[in-house]
Amino acid sequence: MATFAPVEEQITYLKKGSAEIIREADLRAKLEKSRSTGKPLRVKLGMDPTAPDLHLGHTVVLRKLKHFQDLGHTAIFLIGDFTGMIGDPTGRSATRPPLTREQIEENAETYKAQVFNILDAHKTVVDFNRSWFGQFTADDFVRLMAKYTVSQLLEREDFHQRFQDEKPISMHELLYPLVQGYDSVALEADVELGGTDQRFNLLVGRELQRAYGQESQVALTTPILEGLDGVQKMSKSLGNAIGIHEPPLEMYGKIMSISDEMMWRYYELLTDVQVAEIEKMKRETHPMQAKKELARRIVADFHSAEAAAKAGEDWGKQFQKHGVPDSAKEISVLLDEVGGSIDASGRALIRLDRLLRKCGLAVSVTEAVRKLKQCSVRIDNEVVTEPRMILTGPSPARLALKVGKQLCIAVISW
């Protein structure tokens, strides 16, 4: 019979990096029962394979599944090879174009490989929801749809907004929450995980389990991670993401570019460091050292400890080469914020006058132009006078900017 940590200890670990637990009392009761019977909870996380690769934003909820796994519970990673063909309407103002079966299968294979950077491959149950929906009959779908009403579905914010705006809602989109909810019935899930944007779908699962005579699952949501700009959610389309398969040095450099404030949020959501230790680091550790440790941990998770150590060394050498102290302020910049564009060769072109203003090294574009003409601007220890610059390396580009005694690091992503 399995043995589990005291319930309070488990609750503390599971609440770290969680946004909401519906309901915490239910989770506590399930953990108590699990501890008394020695039977692990069945914890489900479903992901539709709608993109070929993952970024750190996707790993926030994966790490929460790992936390349940660390505590001895059964982690179920469900690949939505059926739901992926419908397309999750969450947060969409228009119908999502459906993917082909071939695209879904190809992406699903990459997902299986990527999630084991975080989860224990030997302890994780991997399932596909086509294994039950592929056998569903028309009668089964009619019975499923009879469990929920149209008015209940229109309570969902994005459906309600599209209805009010007289934008089309396809019938298959209305079906999506029911199909996702039925996954919990098929798996007899005790807990389902998802981002805060999945709250509605997770609650549908609770109701469907009751309708099918099961005990309702606990719905645990995790926050949506902000990207390198610290404002918008991490997204490759916004150019503010860190892909989990990016080279170690590129990943390390991007993490070093985030703000000190955002660093602590990354510690909470992207590492297994306990809250008490994070609070101690805030009090006792220099922000630069804390950020280096964060970068080391994350690179080690997705590459290796050796790759993380080398990335740290190489990153340090880049700064030494340009005579930049570790304490230099770093500013994350998106290409379009500095009048940037990509040429036919894939090189990024930026306006230095806008970059200087963005970084606070000039109060206006006019003043920035004047400083350039006065030969007062140095980039990587070289005097520059031209208002435009081509970035030849990969994203993000790191530029050491110096105007007089003012110094900062611009980390430009595209």
C-alpha positions in Angstrom: 0.0 0.0 0.0 1.4 3.4 -1.0 2.2 5.9 1.7 1.6 9.7 1.3 2.8 12.8 3.0 0.6 14.5 5.6 -2.4 16.3 3.9 -1.3 19.8 5.0 2.1 19.2 3.6 0.6 18.1 0.3 -1.8 21.0 0.2 1.0 23.5 0.7 3.0 22.0 -2.1 0.1 21.9 -4.5 -1.1 25.5 -3.8 2.3 26.9 -4.9 1.8 28.3 -8.3 -1.9 27.5 -8.3 -4.5 30.2 -9.2 -7.7 28.5 -7.9 -8.8 25.2 -6.5 -12.4 24.2 -6.9 -13.0 23.2 -4.2 -10.1 23.1 -1.8 -12.3 21.3 0.8 -12.9 18.6 -1.8 -9.2 18.3 -2.6 -8.5 18.0 1.1 -11.1 15.2 1.5 -9.7 13.3 -1.5 -6.2 13.5 -0.1 -7.4 12.3 3.3 -9.1 9.3 1.7 -6.1 8.6 -0.5 -3.8 8.7 2.5 -6.1 6.4 4.5 -6.6 3.8 1.7 -3.1 4.1 0.1 -4.8 4.6 -3.3 -3.3 7.5 -5.3 -5.5 10.2 -6.9 -6.0 10.1 -10.6 -4.8 13.5 -11.9 -5.6 14.5 -15.4 -4.0 17.1 -17.7 -5.2 17.3 -21.3 -3.5 19.1 -24.1 -4.6 19.3 -27.7 -1.6 18.9 -30.1 -2.4 22.0 -32.1 1.2 23.2 -32.4 4.4 21.2 -33.0 6.4 22.5 -30.0 5.9 23.9 -26.6 7.2 27.0 -24.8 7.7 27.7 -21.1 4.2 29.0 -20.8 2.8 25.5 -21.5 5.0 24.0 -18.8 3.4 25.9 -15.9 0.5 23.4 -15.7 2.8 20.5 -16.7 4.9 21.3 -13.6 1.7 21.2 -11.4 1.0 17.7 -12.8 4.6 16.8 -11.8 3.9 18.1 -8.3 1.1 15.6 -7.9 3.4 13.0 -9.3 6.1 13.9 -6.8 3.6 13.3 -4.0 2.9 9.8 -5.3 -0.3 10.3 -7.2 -1.1 9.0 -10.8 -0.3 11.6 -13.4 -2.4 11.2 -16.6 -1.2 13.2 -19.6 -4.1 13.1 -22.1 -3.3 14.0 -25.7 -6.4 15.4 -27.3 -6.1 13.8 -30.7 -9.9 13.9 -31.0 -10.6 17.3 -29.4 -7.7 18.8 -31.4 -9.6 18.2 -34.6 -12.5 20.3 -33.2 -10.3 23.1 -31.9 -10.6 24.6 -28.4 -12.7 27.8 -28.8 -11.3 29.2 -25.5 -10.4 32.9 -26.0 -11.3 32.9 -29.6 -13.4 35.6 -31.3 -13.8 33.5 -34.4 -13.9 29.8 -35.3 -10.5 28.1 -35.2 -9.6 26.4 -38.5 -9.6 22.6 -37.9 -6.4 20.7 -38.2 -6.1 17.5 -40.3 -5.7 14.1 -38.7 -2.1 14.0 -40.1 -1.2 17.3 -38.4 -2.6 16.2 -35.1 -0.8 12.8 -35.2 2.5 14.5 -36.1 2.2 17.1 -33.3 1.1 14.4 -30.8 4.4 12.5 -31.3 6.4 15.7 -30.5 4.3 16.3 -27.4 5.0 12.9 -26.0 8.8 13.5 -26.3 8.7 17.1 -24.9 6.6 16.5 -21.8 9.0 14.0 -20.3 11.5 16.9 -19.8 9.3 17.5 -16.8 7.3 14.4 -16.0 8.7 11.0 -15.1 8.3 8.9 -18.2 8.1 5.7 -16.2 5.4 6.9 -13.9 3.2 8.9 -16.3 0.1 7.5 -17.9 -0.2 8.8 -21.5 -3.6 8.4 -23.1 -5.4 9.7 -26.2 -9.1 10.7 -26.2 -9.7 9.2 -29.6 -9.4 5.8 -27.9 -13.0 6.3 -26.5 -14.4 8.9 -28.8 -13.4 6.9 -31.8 -15.9 4.3 -30.6 -18.6 6.7 -29.8 -21.9 6.1 -31.7 -24.4 8.7 -32.7 -26.5 7.5 -29.8 -23.6 8.1 -27.4 -23.2 11.7 -28.6 -27.0 12.4 -28.3 -26.9 11.1 -24.7 -23.8 13.3 -24.0 -25.4 16.4 -25.4 -28.6 15.8 -23.4 -26.5 16.3 -20.2 -26.0 20.0 -20.8 -28.2 23.0 -22.1 -27.5 25.7 -24.7 -28.0 28.4 -22.0 -25.4 26.8 -19.8 -22.9 26.8 -22.7 -23.7 30.4 -23.5 -22.7 31.4 -20.0 -19.1 30.9 -21.2 -17.6 34.3 -21.7 -16.3 33.9 -25.2 -19.4 32.2 -26.5 -21.6 34.9 -24.8 -19.5 37.7 -26.4 -19.6 36.2 -29.9 -23.4 35.7 -29.5 -23.8 39.4 -28.5 -21.6 40.5 -31.3 -23.6 38.4 -33.7 -20.5 36.5 -34.7 -20.9 32.9 -35.8 -20.5 30.0 -33.3 -20.2 26.7 -35.1 -22.0 23.7 -33.6 -18.8 21.7 -33.2 -17.4 24.5 -31.0 -20.4 24.2 -28.6 -19.6 20.5 -28.4 -16.0 21.1 -27.4 -16.6 21.7 -23.6 -18.8 18.6 -23.4 -16.2 16.5 -25.2 -13.4 17.7 -22.9 -15.6 17.2 -19.9 -16.4 13.6 -20.9 -12.7 12.9 -20.9 -12.8 13.2 -17.1 -15.7 10.6 -17.1 -13.8 8.2 -19.3 -10.7 8.5 -17.1 -12.6 8.7 -13.8 -10.4 11.7 -12.9 -10.1 12.8 -9.3 -8.4 16.1 -10.3 -8.2 18.0 -13.6 -5.6 20.6 -14.2 -5.7 23.6 -16.6 -4.8 27.2 -17.1 -7.2 29.9 -15.8 -8.6 30.1 -19.3 -9.8 26.5 -19.0 -11.9 27.1 -15.9 -15.2 26.7 -17.8 -14.2 23.5 -19.4 -13.0 22.0 -16.1 -16.2 22.9 -14.4 -18.2 21.2 -17.2 -16.2 18.1 -16.4 -17.3 18.3 -12.8 -20.9 18.4 -13.8 -20.7 15.6 -16.3 -19.1 13.3 -13.8 -22.1 13.9 -11.5 -24.4 13.3 -14.4 -22.7 10.0 -15.1 -22.9 8.9 -11.4 -19.2 9.7 -10.5 -17.8 11.8 -7.8 -16.9 15.3 -9.1 -13.3 16.0 -9.9 -11.4 18.9 -8.3 -10.6 21.6 -10.8 -7.2 23.2 -10.2 -6.1 26.1 -12.4 -2.7 27.6 -12.9 -1.9 31.2 -14.0 -1.1 32.2 -17.5 2.6 33.0 -17.7 3.7 36.4 -19.1 6.3 36.5 -21.8 9.6 38.3 -22.0 7.9 41.7 -22.1 6.3 41.0 -18.7 2.9 42.2 -20.0 1.3 39.9 -22.6 1.0 36.1 -22.2 3.8 34.1 -23.5 3.2 33.4 -27.2 5.4 32.6 -30.1 3.2 34.7 -32.3 3.9 37.7 -30.1 7.7 37.1 -30.2 7.9 37.0 -26.4 8.3 33.2 -25.9 11.0 30.9 -24.7 10.8 27.6 -26.5 11.7 24.5 -24.5 13.9 23.2 -27.4 15.8 26.5 -27.9 19.6 26.2 -27.6 20.9 26.4 -24.0 22.7 29.8 -24.5 19.7 31.3 -26.2 17.3 30.1 -23.5 19.7 31.3 -20.7 20.0 34.7 -22.3 16.3 35.2 -22.7 15.7 34.3 -19.0 18.4 36.8 -18.0 16.5 39.5 -19.9 13.3 39.4 -17.9 12.8 42.0 -15.2 13.7 41.4 -11.5 10.0 41.5 -10.6 9.0 38.9 -13.3 11.9 36.7 -12.1 10.1 35.8 -8.9 7.0 34.9 -10.8 9.1 32.6 -13.0 10.6 31.0 -9.9 7.1 30.3 -8.6 5.6 29.0 -11.8 8.6 27.4 -13.6 10.6 25.7 -10.7 10.0 23.3 -7.8 11.6 25.8 -5.4 9.3 26.0 -2.3 7.7 29.3 -1.4 9.6 29.7 1.9 12.9 29.4 0.0 11.8 31.9 -2.6 10.9 34.4 0.1 14.4 33.8 1.7 16.1 34.5 -1.7 14.2 37.7 -2.0 15.6 38.9 1.3 19.1 37.6 1.1 20.2 37.0 -2.6 21.3 39.7 -5.0 18.8 39.8 -7.9 21.5 39.1 -10.5 22.6 36.0 -8.7 19.0 34.9 -8.2 18.3 35.3 -11.9 21.4 33.3 -12.9 20.2 30.5 -10.6 16.8 30.7 -12.2 18.3 30.5 -15.7 20.6 27.6 -14.6 17.6 25.6 -13.2 15.4 26.1 -16.3 18.1 25.3 -18.8 19.1 22.2 -16.8 15.5 21.0 -16.9 15.3 21.1 -20.6 18.9 20.3 -21.6 21.3 19.1 -18.8 23.2 20.4 -15.8 26.4 20.5 -18.0 24.6 22.5 -20.7 23.3 24.9 -18.1 26.7 25.5 -16.6 28.3 26.1 -20.0 25.5 28.5 -21.0 26.2 30.5 -17.8 29.9 30.6 -18.6 29.3 31.7 -22.2 26.8 34.3 -21.2 29.2 35.7 -18.7 32.0 35.9 -21.3 29.7 37.9 -23.6 29.4 40.6 -20.8 33.1 40.5 -20.0 33.9 41.1 -23.7 32.0 44.3 -23.7 33.0 45.5 -20.3 29.5 45.3 -18.9 29.1 44.8 -15.2 26.7 42.1 -13.8 24.7 44.9 -12.2 23.8 46.5 -15.5 20.0 47.0 -15.9 18.4 44.8 -18.6 15.5 46.0 -20.7 13.4 43.6 -22.8 12.4 45.1 -26.1 10.1 43.8 -28.9 11.2 44.5 -32.5 8.1 46.5 -33.4 8.6 48.8 -30.3 11.8 50.2 -32.0 10.5 50.5 -35.5 11.9 47.2 -36.4 11.4 45.0 -39.5 12.7 41.7 -41.0 14.4 41.9 -44.4 14.4 39.2 -47.1 17.4 37.6 -45.6 15.8 37.2 -42.2 17.9 39.9 -40.6 16.3 42.3 -38.1 16.5 46.0 -38.8 16.0 48.4 -35.9 16.0 52.2 -35.4 18.6 53.1 -32.8 16.9 56.5 -32.0 13.8 54.7 -30.9 15.8 52.1 -29.0 17.6 54.8 -27.0 14.3 56.4 -26.1 12.8 53.0 -25.2 15.8 52.3 -22.9 15.6 55.7 -21.2 18.9 56.8 -22.6 17.2 59.7 -24.4 14.1 61.6 -23.5 13.0 61.8 -27.1 13.8 60.5 -30.6 15.1 63.9 -31.5 17.5 63.9 -28.6 18.6 60.3 -29.5 19.4 61.4 -33.0 21.5 64.3 -31.6 23.4 62.0 -29.3 24.2 59.7 -32.3 25.5 62.6 -34.4 27.6 63.7 -31.4 29.3 60.3 -31.3 28.0 59.9 -27.7 26.5 56.4 -28.2 28.4 53.2 -27.9 27.0 49.7 -28.6 29.2 46.8 -27.4 32.0 49.3 -26.9 31.9 50.6 -30.4 30.8 54.2 -31.3 27.8 54.3 -33.6 26.4 57.3 -35.4 23.9 55.8 -37.9 20.2 55.9 -36.8 19.6 52.3 -38.1 21.2 49.0 -37.3 21.0 45.5 -38.6 21.0 42.6 -36.1 22.7 39.6 -37.7 22.4 37.1 -34.9 19.5 34.9 -33.7 16.7 36.3 -31.5 17.1 37.7 -28.9 19.9 40.1 -29.7 21.7 41.5 -26.6 23.2 45.0 -27.1 25.3 46.8 -24.4 24.2 50.4 -24.8 26.2 53.3 -23.3 25.5 57.0 -23.5 27.8 59.0 -21.4 27.8 57.3 -18.0 24.4 55.7 -18.5 24.6 52.0 -19.3 22.0 49.3 -19.9 21.5 46.0 -21.8 18.8 45.9 -24.5 17.5 42.4 -25.1 15.6 42.6 -28.4 13.3 39.8 -29.4 11.6 39.1 -32.7 
